[in-house]
Amino acid sequence: MESVRAGDVVGRLGGDEFAILIDGGTGETASSIATRIRQAFAQTLTTHGLEVGVSIGIDGAKPGNTLDDLLRQADIRLYRAKGSTPRVRKLVLGTG
């Protein structure tokens, strides 16, 4: 994956959902990576006659939060992005 840094961890959560753990990054780092991912999807991609798009939710770690907390908040932001206009590539950022 050319959109992420060498030390980032990319994993599939299930279905069509993936997570990227960015160690030592800032909100700006996460936003930059998300922008690169969105740009990779900028041209309409089709597979088996279906259009493929991307929605991204980002959350930053806070003291006392667990990995589950982090993923839950990012998932909330992801579904806000998914709930917007169909096929629009959206990014929803947040800090908690």
N, C-alpha and C positions, 0 to 999 in steps of 0.2 A: 504494500500500500504506500504509494508515494505521497499521500496526503498527511501522514502522521510522521512523528519523529522516531528515530531508532529505538529509544527507550520506552515508548508508549506501548500499552498493551491493548490489543483489539480482540474482542471476544463476542461471540454470538450469544444473545440472551435467549433466543427462541423465535421461531417464526421469521418475521422480517425485521427483527430488532437486534441491534448490535450496540455494544458499549465500548468506549475508548477511555482507558484510565491514563490520565496525563500526570506523571509524577514530576513535581518541581515546577509546574507551569503556573501561569497566572490566568485570569479571566481573558486577558488579551491573547495569550497563547491558545487557549481553547477556542476563542472566536476565530483566530487565524486558521486553525486546523479545520474548524467547521466551514469556513469560507472556502477553503481548498476542496473540501468534500463536495460542497454545493456546486462549485465550478466544474467538478468532474461530472456532475449530473446536469450541467447547464444545457447541453444539447439534449434534445428529446431522445431518450433511449427506448427502444422497444424490444421485447422478447416474446416470442410466441404470439405476436399481435397485440400485446398489452404494453401500455406506456408505463415506464418506471420513473418514479420521482423520489424525492428525499425530504424528510422532515427531521429536524434536529432539536433536541432539548439539552441544555447545558446547566449544570449546577456545580458549585465549588464547595470543597470540603470546609467544614467549620469545626472548631474545637468541640469535642464531645459527640460529634456525629459519627455514626457507624457507616460502613459501606452500604448497608441496606438503606439508611437514611438518604445517602447521596444518590443512590440509584432511584429511589422513590421520587425525590424532588426532580431529578432529570426526566423521569418518566412522565410526571405531571406536565412539565414544560413541553415534552415531546407530543403529548396528546393535545395540548393547546395548539401546537403547530399543525398537527394532523387535522384538527377540527376546523381549520381555516379553509379557504377556497381550495377545491380539489386541484391537484396537479401543480399547485404553486409551491415552489421550494422555499420553505420558511425556516427561520432560526429563532428560537426563543431562549433568551439568556436569563439567568437569575442567580441570586446569591443565597437563596433560602426561603 
